[in-house]
Amino acid sequence: MPRPSASRSPAPTPTPKAARTVASKPAGFAYTQDHFRQYVEDALAFARSVGATDAGVEVSEGVGLSVSVRKGEIENVERNRDKSMGVTVYMGQRRGNASTSDFSRAALEQTVRAAHDIARFTAEDPAAGLPNREDMALGEAATRDLDLFHPWDIDAEGALQIAMRCEAAALGVDPRITNSEGAGVSVQQSHFFSGNSGGFRGGYASSRHSLSVAPIASTPTRSGADMQRDAWYTSMRSHADMTAPEAVGRYASERALSRLKSRKIKTCEVPVLFESSIASGLLGAYVQATSGGALYRKSTFLNDSLGQRVLPAHIDIHEDPHLLRGKGSAPFDDEGVLTQAREVVREGVVQSYFLSTYSGRKLGMRTTGHAGGSQNLALTSRLTEAADSLDAMLRKLHRGLFVIELMGQGVNYVTGDYSRGAAGFWVEGGRIKYPVHEVTIAGNLRDMLQGIVAVGADAYTMGSKTIGSVLIDRMKIAGT
């Protein structure tokens, strides 16, 4: 049974523009960047007046619309508007934090005092404090425009029509698509401004819009009905880059239909191919295992891995926080530290960790600009060729399990033990034979990472991580 290809339109290459500020109030914002800048300056000044040695402030606002439909009927329409001010105060090496959603002068002063009082009675921590000035994004570096803000001027009626088009396309693919868990559209945009007493000032607006659908396929059986669900989505900074609703709906139904007549398989140990849309979980596991918090607590299976080969020599991991319209793009991290493109892994060898200022100091190292997480990671193989499509990867798998869905949270990042429910397809002779469900795949993340034998050219971006389908040499499959 052939596996349908993802119907996704490539995002156009955006043209760089001059840095934009939210000087007026687009996208329904109630505040401007100038308002936020003044709140930050006022809070920092008041923190100094009450005796703080250092302080940091962030002010933010978000607005959005979310709608959902099911079987052609409206299920939900929600609008959100959120705002927040967070204040961090340092008394030497003692730290206090407080927040408020009230932007009045009285609330600002009360929040600063609350953070100050917490700091006064908190134990000293040698790692506490603002980032070093040489690590901060200062001047033009803090205003770099990465084309992240594309507000979508759409009302609830327009969003509902898009969701209905998507679901209708899904339901119209085949008579065996008999039901739906619904379709939804989310339109979100936000902006913030932050600053600290070390001289950092910066902020920008961003947006993210998405469309999803989850159809259900069914066919009669002797014991009742075989029912299978699957889903698909599109998510972009700009709605103009999103896949057409009809394409999303059709592909979601193709996925659900391909899973009908799923079988269980016997327990075995075979190669496993992860679909590109879920292979990002392996990259996410690597990030978590090499992040500062896990490292200084020694609660990771990749402790002391800097300079060590933890992946095969054909694997590289690159990070670029400055991709235009990238979902993980940012000119600076959550602390105001300058972000930079870098090699995370080269030829399988760990080149750098993911560190904030605090975790870096705990490890006796320098921040890598990752307060807030990773930024636009891409895992690639030096063995990958342009012809390494999904069909080619199935031929490389030859005999084993092609996984398209994972369930549960059975990952132990201390030991690396990995055990998760899975569904997918059994492959013989490099071709899909039949769908598989109700199995568990198990192994150890250290062995799984070292056991990557191939990465497909079918690269897919899930959140801020880009990776093709991944073939692992051997895993245990628990079945009947």
Secondary structure, DSSP 8 states (H G I E B T S, - for coil): -----------------------S-GGG-SS-HHHHHHHHHHHHHHHHHTT-SEEEEEEEEEEEEEEEEETTEEEEEEEEEEEEEEEEEEETTEEEEEEES--SHHHHHHHHHHHHHHHHTS---TT-S---GGGB--GGGGG------------HHHHHHHHHHHHHHHHTS-TTEEEEEEEEEEEEEEEEEEEETTS-EEEEEEEEEEEEEEEEEEEEETTEEEEEE--EEEEESSGGGS--HHHHHHHHHHHHHHTTT-B----EEEEEEE-HHHHHHHHHHHHHHTBHHHHHTT-STTTT-TTSB-S-TTEEEEE-TT-TT-TT--SB-TTSBB---EEEEETTEE---B--HHHHHHTTS---S-TT---SEEEEETT--TT--HHHHHHHH-SEEEEEEEES--B-TTT-EEEEEEEEEEEETTEEEEEEEEEEEEEEHHHHHHTEEEE-S--EEETTEEE--EEEEEEEEE--
